[in-house]
């Protein structure tokens, strides 16, 4: 899946802590060591399940969550992770600095709205798009970019949002 690969590239600069901080009362050493020793793309939904509930509270910092974000979103998109909302992770995607992350957000908007799928992930992303935040971020990115390819993705995503969420 090309979009997943691009998401990993966009978030590659985000490195996890060495070691990831955690509350020893809330998280076992074994749970914490799984995230330290397992390569990002090999982490399972089970490996990340407790982390996704504890992230930035009692387990890790924002940089750690940004490191794991591509894998978390991939697991949501494939249906392997669906026991809670994906919205918080989409907010992090929208807040990621740099053109590669904004292009990935535009591609995610396109893929979800054009897919016609009605599963948990797609309903969650559609609801997030309806908040208006992705549109605002994409409008700002379009106004600021000098990259023609990125501008094309931003413009296309904005047109799709307008067509699907403001028909007529």
OpenMM code with the backbone's topology and positions (N, CA, C; nanometers):
from openmm import Vec3, app, unit

residues = "UNK UNK UNK UNK UNK UNK UNK UNK UNK UNK UNK UNK UNK UNK UNK UNK UNK UNK UNK UNK UNK UNK UNK UNK UNK UNK UNK UNK UNK UNK UNK UNK UNK UNK UNK UNK UNK UNK UNK UNK UNK UNK UNK UNK UNK UNK UNK UNK UNK UNK UNK UNK UNK UNK UNK UNK UNK UNK UNK UNK UNK UNK UNK UNK UNK UNK UNK UNK UNK UNK UNK UNK UNK UNK UNK UNK UNK UNK UNK UNK UNK UNK UNK UNK UNK UNK UNK UNK UNK UNK UNK UNK UNK UNK UNK UNK UNK UNK UNK UNK UNK UNK UNK UNK UNK UNK UNK UNK UNK UNK UNK UNK UNK UNK UNK UNK UNK UNK UNK UNK UNK UNK UNK UNK UNK UNK UNK UNK UNK UNK UNK UNK UNK UNK UNK UNK UNK UNK UNK UNK UNK UNK UNK UNK UNK UNK UNK UNK UNK UNK UNK UNK UNK UNK UNK UNK UNK UNK UNK UNK UNK UNK UNK UNK UNK UNK UNK UNK".split()
positions = [
    Vec3(0.0842, -0.1179, 0.0000),
    Vec3(0.0000, 0.0000, 0.0000),
    Vec3(0.0884, 0.1239, 0.0000),
    Vec3(0.0820, 0.1972, -0.1081),
    Vec3(0.1662, 0.3152, -0.1260),
    Vec3(0.1396, 0.4227, -0.0207),
    Vec3(0.0137, 0.4446, 0.0127),
    Vec3(-0.0199, 0.5489, 0.1103),
    Vec3(0.0402, 0.5191, 0.2467),
    Vec3(0.0416, 0.3925, 0.2858),
    Vec3(0.1005, 0.3542, 0.4144),
    Vec3(0.2505, 0.3792, 0.4124),
    Vec3(0.3154, 0.3425, 0.3028),
    Vec3(0.4594, 0.3664, 0.2909),
    Vec3(0.4909, 0.5148, 0.3043),
    Vec3(0.4113, 0.5980, 0.2392),
    Vec3(0.4343, 0.7416, 0.2441),
    Vec3(0.4109, 0.7974, 0.3841),
    Vec3(0.3174, 0.7384, 0.4565),
    Vec3(0.2929, 0.7806, 0.5944),
    Vec3(0.4153, 0.7508, 0.6810),
    Vec3(0.4741, 0.6336, 0.6626),
    Vec3(0.5961, 0.5995, 0.7375),
    Vec3(0.7092, 0.6966, 0.7027),
    Vec3(0.7207, 0.7332, 0.5762),
    Vec3(0.8256, 0.8274, 0.5346),
    Vec3(0.8022, 0.9648, 0.5978),
    Vec3(0.6773, 1.0107, 0.5948),
    Vec3(0.6458, 1.1434, 0.6499),
    Vec3(0.6764, 1.1522, 0.7985),
    Vec3(0.6601, 1.0411, 0.8701),
    Vec3(0.6810, 1.0426, 1.0145),
    Vec3(0.8165, 0.9839, 1.0555),
    Vec3(0.9006, 0.9488, 0.9607),
    Vec3(1.0312, 0.8898, 0.9907),
    Vec3(1.1183, 0.9763, 1.0826),
    Vec3(1.1142, 1.1093, 1.0720),
    Vec3(1.1976, 1.1899, 1.1615),
    Vec3(1.1598, 1.1779, 1.3101),
    Vec3(1.0430, 1.1264, 1.3393),
    Vec3(0.9983, 1.1146, 1.4781),
    Vec3(1.0547, 0.9868, 1.5402),
    Vec3(1.1458, 1.0032, 1.6310),
    Vec3(1.2094, 0.8895, 1.6977),
    Vec3(1.1512, 0.8712, 1.8363),
    Vec3(1.1394, 0.7472, 1.8767),
    Vec3(1.0902, 0.7198, 2.0118),
    Vec3(1.2027, 0.7431, 2.1116),
    Vec3(1.1637, 0.7631, 2.2361),
    Vec3(1.2611, 0.7812, 2.3426),
    Vec3(1.3431, 0.6549, 2.3648),
    Vec3(1.4606, 0.6717, 2.4138),
    Vec3(1.5488, 0.5583, 2.4433),
    Vec3(1.5888, 0.5621, 2.5887),
    Vec3(1.5262, 0.4960, 2.6772),
    Vec3(1.4034, 0.4178, 2.6601),
    Vec3(1.2805, 0.5075, 2.6688),
    Vec3(1.1659, 0.4515, 2.6319),
    Vec3(1.0397, 0.5242, 2.6442),
    Vec3(1.0061, 0.5311, 2.7921),
    Vec3(0.9747, 0.6494, 2.8410),
    Vec3(0.9400, 0.6648, 2.9826),
    Vec3(0.8025, 0.6031, 3.0091),
    Vec3(0.7853, 0.5501, 3.1299),
    Vec3(0.6550, 0.4941, 3.1674),
    Vec3(0.6458, 0.4844, 3.3188),
    Vec3(0.5227, 0.4793, 3.3659),
    Vec3(0.4956, 0.4649, 3.5086),
    Vec3(0.5071, 0.3174, 3.5439),
    Vec3(0.5993, 0.2849, 3.6318),
    Vec3(0.6215, 0.1460, 3.6717),
    Vec3(0.5055, 0.0833, 3.7467),
    Vec3(0.4162, 0.1660, 3.7984),
    Vec3(0.2980, 0.1132, 3.8663),
    Vec3(0.1879, 0.0770, 3.7668),
    Vec3(0.1849, 0.1472, 3.6534),
    Vec3(0.0778, 0.1298, 3.5544),
    Vec3(0.1161, 0.0370, 3.4395),
    Vec3(0.2454, 0.0316, 3.4085),
    Vec3(0.2948, -0.0432, 3.2934),
    Vec3(0.4024, -0.1395, 3.3417),
    Vec3(0.3929, -0.2636, 3.2988),
    Vec3(0.4948, -0.3611, 3.3390),
    Vec3(0.6212, -0.3417, 3.2550),
    Vec3(0.7338, -0.3847, 3.3091),
    Vec3(0.8596, -0.3770, 3.2351),
    Vec3(0.8499, -0.4570, 3.1052),
    Vec3(0.7814, -0.5704, 3.1077),
    Vec3(0.7665, -0.6546, 2.9884),
    Vec3(0.6870, -0.5810, 2.8805),
    Vec3(0.5758, -0.5163, 2.9191),
    Vec3(0.4970, -0.4403, 2.8212),
    Vec3(0.5824, -0.3310, 2.7577),
    Vec3(0.6554, -0.2605, 2.8407),
    Vec3(0.7384, -0.1505, 2.7906),
    Vec3(0.8501, -0.2012, 2.7001),
    Vec3(0.9084, -0.3144, 2.7341),
    Vec3(1.0205, -0.3650, 2.6547),
    Vec3(0.9767, -0.4107, 2.5157),
    Vec3(0.8517, -0.4539, 2.5015),
    Vec3(0.8022, -0.4938, 2.3688),
    Vec3(0.8110, -0.3756, 2.2724),
    Vec3(0.7716, -0.2573, 2.3175),
    Vec3(0.7763, -0.1405, 2.2297),
    Vec3(0.9191, -0.0959, 2.2016),
    Vec3(1.0098, -0.1247, 2.2927),
    Vec3(1.1506, -0.0870, 2.2730),
    Vec3(1.2218, -0.1811, 2.1761),
    Vec3(1.1898, -0.3086, 2.1831),
    Vec3(1.2683, -0.4063, 2.1058),
    Vec3(1.2063, -0.4474, 1.9727),
    Vec3(1.0760, -0.4243, 1.9535),
    Vec3(1.0092, -0.4687, 1.8317),
    Vec3(1.0153, -0.3595, 1.7255),
    Vec3(1.0609, -0.3934, 1.6053),
    Vec3(1.0606, -0.2931, 1.4981),
    Vec3(0.9199, -0.2384, 1.4749),
    Vec3(0.9107, -0.1120, 1.4433),
    Vec3(0.7838, -0.0420, 1.4312),
    Vec3(0.6822, -0.1168, 1.3456),
    Vec3(0.7214, -0.1590, 1.2280),
    Vec3(0.6278, -0.2224, 1.1348),
    Vec3(0.5873, -0.3635, 1.1768),
    Vec3(0.6530, -0.4170, 1.2766),
    Vec3(0.6192, -0.5516, 1.3248),
    Vec3(0.5309, -0.5494, 1.4492),
    Vec3(0.5069, -0.4314, 1.5044),
    Vec3(0.4205, -0.4219, 1.6220),
    Vec3(0.2779, -0.4596, 1.5844),
    Vec3(0.2152, -0.5387, 1.6672),
    Vec3(0.0776, -0.5810, 1.6425),
    Vec3(-0.0193, -0.4891, 1.7160),
    Vec3(-0.1466, -0.5038, 1.6826),
    Vec3(-0.2495, -0.4290, 1.7555),
    Vec3(-0.2428, -0.4650, 1.9032),
    Vec3(-0.2176, -0.5917, 1.9338),
    Vec3(-0.2041, -0.6349, 2.0729),
    Vec3(-0.0860, -0.5703, 2.1430),
    Vec3(0.0269, -0.5568, 2.0715),
    Vec3(0.1454, -0.4921, 2.1294),
    Vec3(0.1158, -0.3462, 2.1648),
    Vec3(0.0370, -0.2796, 2.0817),
    Vec3(0.0118, -0.1364, 2.0985),
    Vec3(-0.1168, -0.1053, 2.1745),
    Vec3(-0.1967, -0.2072, 2.2048),
    Vec3(-0.3282, -0.1835, 2.2640),
    Vec3(-0.3218, -0.0991, 2.3912),
    Vec3(-0.2454, -0.1416, 2.4899),
    Vec3(-0.2380, -0.0637, 2.6151),
    Vec3(-0.1677, 0.0693, 2.5934),
    Vec3(-0.0670, 0.0694, 2.5073),
    Vec3(0.0037, 0.1945, 2.4803),
    Vec3(-0.0933, 0.3002, 2.4268),
    Vec3(-0.1832, 0.2620, 2.3355),
    Vec3(-0.2738, 0.3604, 2.2768),
    Vec3(-0.3666, 0.4226, 2.3811),
    Vec3(-0.3924, 0.3511, 2.4894),
    Vec3(-0.4748, 0.4071, 2.5966),
    Vec3(-0.3930, 0.4879, 2.6968),
    Vec3(-0.2646, 0.4593, 2.7079),
    Vec3(-0.1797, 0.5220, 2.8095),
    Vec3(-0.0856, 0.6284, 2.7529),
    Vec3(-0.0796, 0.6404, 2.6206),
    Vec3(0.0166, 0.7298, 2.5565),
    Vec3(0.0087, 0.8719, 2.6123),
    Vec3(0.1234, 0.9238, 2.6424),
    Vec3(0.1462, 1.0603, 2.6900),
    Vec3(0.0857, 1.0869, 2.8272),
    Vec3(0.0210, 0.9914, 2.8869),
    Vec3(-0.0281, 1.0071, 3.0230),
    Vec3(0.0683, 0.9398, 3.1182),
    Vec3(0.0735, 0.8082, 3.1080),
    Vec3(0.1638, 0.7314, 3.1938),
    Vec3(0.2657, 0.6524, 3.1120),
    Vec3(0.2657, 0.6758, 2.9788),
    Vec3(0.3575, 0.5995, 2.8945),
    Vec3(0.4028, 0.6835, 2.7770),
    Vec3(0.5249, 0.7309, 2.7834),
    Vec3(0.5853, 0.8015, 2.6713),
    Vec3(0.5511, 0.9489, 2.6625),
    Vec3(0.6157, 1.0127, 2.5665),
    Vec3(0.6003, 1.1556, 2.5399),
    Vec3(0.5378, 1.1728, 2.4013),
    Vec3(0.5124, 1.2969, 2.3636),
    Vec3(0.4523, 1.3224, 2.2326),
    Vec3(0.5398, 1.2691, 2.1188),
    Vec3(0.6706, 1.2828, 2.1306),
    Vec3(0.7606, 1.2317, 2.0263),
    Vec3(0.7452, 1.0811, 2.0090),
    Vec3(0.7234, 1.0095, 2.1182),
    Vec3(0.7035, 0.8650, 2.1096),
    Vec3(0.5752, 0.8339, 2.0332),
    Vec3(0.4692, 0.9060, 2.0665),
    Vec3(0.3419, 0.8822, 1.9988),
    Vec3(0.3542, 0.9128, 1.8494),
    Vec3(0.4235, 1.0186, 1.8153),
    Vec3(0.4443, 1.0504, 1.6731),
    Vec3(0.5246, 0.9397, 1.6045),
    Vec3(0.6162, 0.8781, 1.6760),
    Vec3(0.6934, 0.7663, 1.6206),
    Vec3(0.6016, 0.6489, 1.5869),
    Vec3(0.5093, 0.6169, 1.6770),
    Vec3(0.4211, 0.5015, 1.6587),
    Vec3(0.3007, 0.5314, 1.5695),
    Vec3(0.2737, 0.6575, 1.5424),
    Vec3(0.1522, 0.6960, 1.4715),
    Vec3(0.1313, 0.6260, 1.3369),
    Vec3(0.2311, 0.6159, 1.2497),
    Vec3(0.2045, 0.5476, 1.1227),
    Vec3(0.1547, 0.4033, 1.1427),
    Vec3(0.2139, 0.3337, 1.2373),
    Vec3(0.1718, 0.1952, 1.2612),
    Vec3(0.0313, 0.1904, 1.3212),
    Vec3(0.0020, 0.2809, 1.4140),
    Vec3(-0.1305, 0.2855, 1.4749),
    Vec3(-0.2359, 0.3122, 1.3677),
    Vec3(-0.2127, 0.4103, 1.2806),
    Vec3(-0.3090, 0.4407, 1.1747),
    Vec3(-0.3213, 0.3248, 1.0758),
    Vec3(-0.2097, 0.2594, 1.0466),
    Vec3(-0.2146, 0.1430, 0.9568),
    Vec3(-0.3018, 0.0332, 1.0173),
    Vec3(-0.2868, 0.0081, 1.1464),
    Vec3(-0.3659, -0.0958, 1.2129),
    Vec3(-0.5141, -0.0591, 1.2162),
    Vec3(-0.5455, 0.0696, 1.2330),
    Vec3(-0.6857, 0.1125, 1.2254),
    Vec3(-0.7391, 0.0919, 1.0837),
    Vec3(-0.6616, 0.1330, 0.9843),
    Vec3(-0.7075, 0.1251, 0.8454),
    Vec3(-0.7303, -0.0180, 0.7999),
    Vec3(-0.6517, -0.1117, 0.8513),
    Vec3(-0.6683, -0.2522, 0.8124),
    Vec3(-0.7722, -0.3231, 0.8971),
    Vec3(-0.8249, -0.2546, 0.9979),
    Vec3(-0.9264, -0.3151, 1.0833),
    Vec3(-0.8699, -0.3970, 1.1974),
    Vec3(-0.7379, -0.4038, 1.2081),
    Vec3(-0.6763, -0.4816, 1.3168),
    Vec3(-0.6909, -0.4105, 1.4508),
    Vec3(-0.7030, -0.2791, 1.4476),
    Vec3(-0.7208, -0.1985, 1.5688),
    Vec3(-0.8515, -0.1224, 1.5524),
    Vec3(-0.9481, -0.1456, 1.6387),
    Vec3(-1.0743, -0.0725, 1.6260),
    Vec3(-1.1510, -0.0686, 1.7576),
    Vec3(-1.0776, -0.0788, 1.8665),
    Vec3(-1.1450, -0.0837, 1.9955),
    Vec3(-1.1661, 0.0532, 2.0589),
    Vec3(-1.1206, 0.1572, 1.9939),
    Vec3(-1.1445, 0.2933, 2.0417),
    Vec3(-1.1305, 0.3908, 1.9253),
    Vec3(-1.1562, 0.5154, 1.9501),
    Vec3(-1.1589, 0.6162, 1.8452),
    Vec3(-1.0206, 0.6431, 1.7857),
    Vec3(-1.0197, 0.6687, 1.6570),
    Vec3(-0.8975, 0.7035, 1.5865),
    Vec3(-0.8777, 0.8560, 1.5823),
    Vec3(-0.9772, 0.9311, 1.6285),
    Vec3(-0.9751, 1.0773, 1.6171),
    Vec3(-0.8514, 1.1408, 1.6786),
    Vec3(-0.8112, 1.0979, 1.7960),
    Vec3(-0.6934, 1.1578, 1.8610),
    Vec3(-0.5691, 1.1427, 1.7743),
    Vec3(-0.5587, 1.0320, 1.7049),
    Vec3(-0.4418, 1.0084, 1.6199),
    Vec3(-0.4486, 1.0927, 1.4931),
    Vec3(-0.5686, 1.1153, 1.4433),
    Vec3(-0.5846, 1.2022, 1.3269),
    Vec3(-0.5491, 1.3459, 1.3624),
    Vec3(-0.5801, 1.3869, 1.4844),
    Vec3(-0.5427, 1.5211, 1.5295),
    Vec3(-0.3903, 1.5371, 1.5315),
    Vec3(-0.3202, 1.4329, 1.5691),
    Vec3(-0.1735, 1.4370, 1.5691),
    Vec3(-0.1219, 1.4460, 1.4264),
    Vec3(-0.1833, 1.3698, 1.3356),
    Vec3(-0.1466, 1.3781, 1.1943),
    Vec3(-0.1642, 1.5208, 1.1445),
    Vec3(-0.2761, 1.5836, 1.1782),
    Vec3(-0.3031, 1.7206, 1.1331),
    Vec3(-0.2037, 1.8202, 1.1920),
    Vec3(-0.1476, 1.7878, 1.3080),
    Vec3(-0.0530, 1.8780, 1.3729),
    Vec3(0.0918, 1.8548, 1.3353),
    Vec3(0.1188, 1.7490, 1.2603),
    Vec3(0.2567, 1.7183, 1.2199),
    Vec3(0.3057, 1.8278, 1.1259),
    Vec3(0.4233, 1.8792, 1.1512),
    Vec3(0.4809, 1.9852, 1.0693),
    Vec3(0.5417, 1.9274, 0.9428),
    Vec3(0.5349, 2.0030, 0.8374),
    Vec3(0.6034, 1.9662, 0.7141),
    Vec3(0.5085, 1.9212, 0.6036),
    Vec3(0.5530, 1.9445, 0.4833),
    Vec3(0.4754, 1.9122, 0.3634),
    Vec3(0.4424, 1.7633, 0.3517),
    Vec3(0.5357, 1.6707, 0.3796),
    Vec3(0.5008, 1.5298, 0.3640),
    Vec3(0.3799, 1.4871, 0.4483),
    Vec3(0.3695, 1.5366, 0.5693),
    Vec3(0.2561, 1.4999, 0.6544),
    Vec3(0.1263, 1.5600, 0.6020),
    Vec3(0.1305, 1.6822, 0.5533),
    Vec3(0.0092, 1.7449, 0.5002),
    Vec3(-0.0368, 1.6749, 0.3728),
    Vec3(0.0582, 1.6327, 0.2889),
    Vec3(0.0221, 1.5583, 0.1681),
    Vec3(-0.0433, 1.4261, 0.2089),
    Vec3(0.0085, 1.3619, 0.3130),
    Vec3(-0.0516, 1.2366, 0.3598),
    Vec3(-0.1931, 1.2603, 0.4119),
    Vec3(-0.2147, 1.3712, 0.4778),
    Vec3(-0.3492, 1.4021, 0.5245),
    Vec3(-0.4422, 1.4213, 0.4050),
    Vec3(-0.3965, 1.4900, 0.3018),
    Vec3(-0.4772, 1.5100, 0.1812),
    Vec3(-0.5100, 1.3753, 0.1169),
    Vec3(-0.4123, 1.2872, 0.1096),
    Vec3(-0.4352, 1.1555, 0.0494),
    Vec3(-0.5318, 1.0723, 0.1337),
    Vec3(-0.5228, 1.0847, 0.2643),
    Vec3(-0.6147, 1.0128, 0.3524),
    Vec3(-0.7576, 1.0618, 0.3300),
    Vec3(-0.7756, 1.1920, 0.3200),
    Vec3(-0.9085, 1.2493, 0.2933),
    Vec3(-0.9623, 1.1923, 0.1618),
    Vec3(-0.8801, 1.1954, 0.0573),
    Vec3(-0.9222, 1.1426, -0.0725),
    Vec3(-0.9622, 0.9961, -0.0619),
    Vec3(-0.8754, 0.9170, -0.0024),
    Vec3(-0.8978, 0.7719, 0.0037),
    Vec3(-1.0250, 0.7376, 0.0807),
    Vec3(-1.0464, 0.8046, 0.1914),
    Vec3(-1.1624, 0.7730, 0.2748),
    Vec3(-1.2915, 0.8173, 0.2073),
    Vec3(-1.2951, 0.9390, 0.1581),
    Vec3(-1.4198, 0.9899, 0.1011),
    Vec3(-1.4538, 0.9237, -0.0319),
    Vec3(-1.3548, 0.8801, -0.1063),
    Vec3(-1.3809, 0.8161, -0.2349),
    Vec3(-1.4008, 0.6647, -0.2242),
    Vec3(-1.3701, 0.6072, -0.1092),
    Vec3(-1.3755, 0.4612, -0.0959),
    Vec3(-1.5167, 0.4055, -0.0958),
    Vec3(-1.6107, 0.4814, -0.0414),
    Vec3(-1.7464, 0.4307, -0.0287),
    Vec3(-1.7620, 0.3272, 0.0807),
    Vec3(-1.6567, 0.3010, 0.1569),
    Vec3(-1.6634, 0.2015, 0.2634),
    Vec3(-1.7325, 0.2599, 0.3856),
    Vec3(-1.7956, 0.1729, 0.4617),
    Vec3(-1.8699, 0.2163, 0.5790),
    Vec3(-1.8320, 0.1318, 0.7005),
    Vec3(-1.7014, 0.1206, 0.7244),
    Vec3(-1.6567, 0.0470, 0.8420),
    Vec3(-1.6182, 0.1462, 0.9511),
    Vec3(-1.5765, 0.0956, 1.0638),
    Vec3(-1.5426, 0.1794, 1.1793),
    Vec3(-1.4425, 0.2887, 1.1426),
    Vec3(-1.3317, 0.2511, 1.0807),
    Vec3(-1.2256, 0.3462, 1.0472),
    Vec3(-1.2779, 0.4566, 0.9553),
    Vec3(-1.3465, 0.4185, 0.8497),
    Vec3(-1.3938, 0.5165, 0.7530),
    Vec3(-1.4993, 0.6100, 0.8134),
    Vec3(-1.5852, 0.5583, 0.8996),
    Vec3(-1.6833, 0.6451, 0.9668),
    Vec3(-1.6124, 0.7426, 1.0609),
    Vec3(-1.5112, 0.6943, 1.1313),
    Vec3(-1.4359, 0.7812, 1.2227),
    Vec3(-1.3666, 0.8942, 1.1459),
    Vec3(-1.2991, 0.8582, 1.0366),
    Vec3(-1.2277, 0.9599, 0.9589),
    Vec3(-1.3272, 1.0583, 0.8971),
    Vec3(-1.4380, 1.0072, 0.8457),
    Vec3(-1.5392, 1.0950, 0.7878),
    Vec3(-1.5903, 1.1946, 0.8930),
    Vec3(-1.6167, 1.1476, 1.0130),
    Vec3(-1.6612, 1.2364, 1.1205),
    Vec3(-1.5579, 1.3427, 1.1525),
    Vec3(-1.4309, 1.3030, 1.1510),
    Vec3(-1.3225, 1.3984, 1.1764),
    Vec3(-1.3154, 1.5025, 1.0648),
    Vec3(-1.3325, 1.4596, 0.9411),
    Vec3(-1.3301, 1.5534, 0.8284),
    Vec3(-1.4430, 1.6546, 0.8446),
    Vec3(-1.5576, 1.6076, 0.8918),
    Vec3(-1.6740, 1.6957, 0.9093),
    Vec3(-1.6526, 1.8019, 1.0182),
    Vec3(-1.5528, 1.7834, 1.1047),
    Vec3(-1.5249, 1.8863, 1.2058),
    Vec3(-1.4717, 2.0139, 1.1425),
    Vec3(-1.4191, 2.0027, 1.0221),
    Vec3(-1.3646, 2.1184, 0.9520),
    Vec3(-1.2150, 2.1371, 0.9689),
    Vec3(-1.1553, 2.0735, 1.0692),
    Vec3(-1.0114, 2.0901, 1.0928),
    Vec3(-0.9266, 2.0490, 0.9724),
    Vec3(-0.9500, 1.9322, 0.9126),
    Vec3(-0.8656, 1.8958, 0.7974),
    Vec3(-0.8760, 1.9980, 0.6838),
    Vec3(-0.9959, 2.0460, 0.6573),
    Vec3(-1.0123, 2.1458, 0.5517),
    Vec3(-0.9342, 2.2726, 0.5802),
    Vec3(-0.9407, 2.3190, 0.7043),
    Vec3(-0.8660, 2.4396, 0.7415),
    Vec3(-0.7159, 2.4182, 0.7263),
    Vec3(-0.6671, 2.3023, 0.7712),
    Vec3(-0.5240, 2.2725, 0.7602),
    Vec3(-0.4816, 2.2650, 0.6133),
    Vec3(-0.5655, 2.2005, 0.5308),
    Vec3(-0.5324, 2.1865, 0.3891),
    Vec3(-0.5375, 2.3213, 0.3170),
    Vec3(-0.6325, 2.4073, 0.3529),
    Vec3(-0.6373, 2.5418, 0.2940),
    Vec3(-0.5113, 2.6199, 0.3273),
    Vec3(-0.4666, 2.6126, 0.4525),
    Vec3(-0.3447, 2.6825, 0.4935),
    Vec3(-0.2228, 2.6260, 0.4211),
    Vec3(-0.2178, 2.4939, 0.4086),
    Vec3(-0.1048, 2.4310, 0.3394),
    Vec3(-0.1034, 2.4700, 0.1921),
    Vec3(-0.2211, 2.4755, 0.1302),
    Vec3(-0.2307, 2.5148, -0.0108),
    Vec3(-0.1814, 2.6581, -0.0300),
    Vec3(-0.2188, 2.7459, 0.0601),
    Vec3(-0.1767, 2.8856, 0.0497),
    Vec3(-0.0266, 2.9021, 0.0708),
    Vec3(0.0342, 2.8115, 0.1471),
    Vec3(0.1757, 2.8272, 0.1828),
    Vec3(0.2718, 2.7510, 0.0926),
    Vec3(0.2234, 2.6560, 0.0153),
    Vec3(0.3157, 2.5701, -0.0585),
    Vec3(0.3630, 2.6314, -0.1896),
    Vec3(0.4865, 2.5950, -0.2245),
    Vec3(0.5414, 2.6294, -0.3553),
    Vec3(0.5571, 2.5030, -0.4391),
    Vec3(0.5198, 2.3890, -0.3828),
    Vec3(0.5332, 2.2593, -0.4486),
    Vec3(0.4064, 2.2296, -0.5281),
    Vec3(0.4192, 2.2185, -0.6585),
    Vec3(0.3027, 2.1976, -0.7455),
    Vec3(0.2325, 2.0643, -0.7168),
    Vec3(0.3103, 1.9587, -0.6901),
    Vec3(0.2490, 1.8290, -0.6611),
    Vec3(0.1690, 1.8352, -0.5316),
    Vec3(0.2266, 1.8942, -0.4289),
    Vec3(0.1566, 1.9075, -0.3010),
    Vec3(0.0310, 1.9919, -0.3194),
    Vec3(0.0425, 2.1017, -0.3940),
    Vec3(-0.0739, 2.1879, -0.4187),
    Vec3(-0.1847, 2.1094, -0.4876),
    Vec3(-0.1475, 2.0210, -0.5786),
    Vec3(-0.2460, 1.9378, -0.6465),
    Vec3(-0.3205, 1.8475, -0.5498),
    Vec3(-0.2472, 1.7857, -0.4571),
    Vec3(-0.3110, 1.6992, -0.3575),
    Vec3(-0.4021, 1.7795, -0.2654),
    Vec3(-0.3546, 1.8960, -0.2221),
    Vec3(-0.4350, 1.9797, -0.1329),
    Vec3(-0.5637, 2.0234, -0.2022),
    Vec3(-0.5488, 2.0714, -0.3251),
    Vec3(-0.6649, 2.1176, -0.4003),
    Vec3(-0.7658, 2.0067, -0.4251),
    Vec3(-0.7157, 1.8892, -0.4619),
    Vec3(-0.8043, 1.7762, -0.4871),
    Vec3(-0.8795, 1.7364, -0.3604),
    Vec3(-0.8098, 1.7298, -0.2487),
    Vec3(-0.8745, 1.6932, -0.1222),
    Vec3(-0.9808, 1.7957, -0.0838),
    Vec3(-0.9501, 1.9226, -0.1025),
    Vec3(-1.0477, 2.0271, -0.0698),
    Vec3(-1.1710, 2.0183, -0.1595),
    Vec3(-1.1515, 1.9870, -0.2876),
    Vec3(-1.2650, 1.9696, -0.3778),
    Vec3(-1.3507, 1.8513, -0.3360),
    Vec3(-1.2869, 1.7426, -0.2960),
    Vec3(-1.3607, 1.6233, -0.2535),
    Vec3(-1.4382, 1.6519, -0.1253),
    Vec3(-1.3742, 1.7210, -0.0313),
    Vec3(-1.4450, 1.7582, 0.0926),
    Vec3(-1.5684, 1.8412, 0.0579),
    Vec3(-1.5522, 1.9377, -0.0293),
    Vec3(-1.6640, 2.0239, -0.0666),
    Vec3(-1.7754, 1.9439, -0.1353),
    Vec3(-1.7393, 1.8534, -0.2230),
    Vec3(-1.8385, 1.7747, -0.2944),
    Vec3(-1.9146, 1.6784, -0.2029),
    Vec3(-1.8445, 1.6175, -0.1101),
    Vec3(-1.9071, 1.5172, -0.0232),
    Vec3(-1.9793, 1.5776, 0.0965),
    Vec3(-1.9299, 1.6871, 0.1455),
    Vec3(-1.9849, 1.7429, 0.2686),
    Vec3(-2.0681, 1.8688, 0.2460),
    Vec3(-2.0647, 1.9202, 0.1246),
    Vec3(-2.1457, 2.0373, 0.0909),
    Vec3(-2.2004, 2.0188, -0.0507),
    Vec3(-2.2763, 1.9125, -0.0743),
    Vec3(-2.3244, 1.8870, -0.2111),
    Vec3(-2.4176, 1.9980, -0.2606),
    Vec3(-2.4143, 2.0125, -0.3897),
    Vec3(-2.5094, 2.1072, -0.4503),
    Vec3(-2.4466, 2.2265, -0.4969),
] * unit.nanometer
topology = app.Topology()
chain = topology.addChain("A")
for resn in residues:
    res = topology.addResidue(resn, chain)
    for name in ("N", "CA", "C"):
        topology.addAtom(name, app.Element.getBySymbol(name[0]), res)
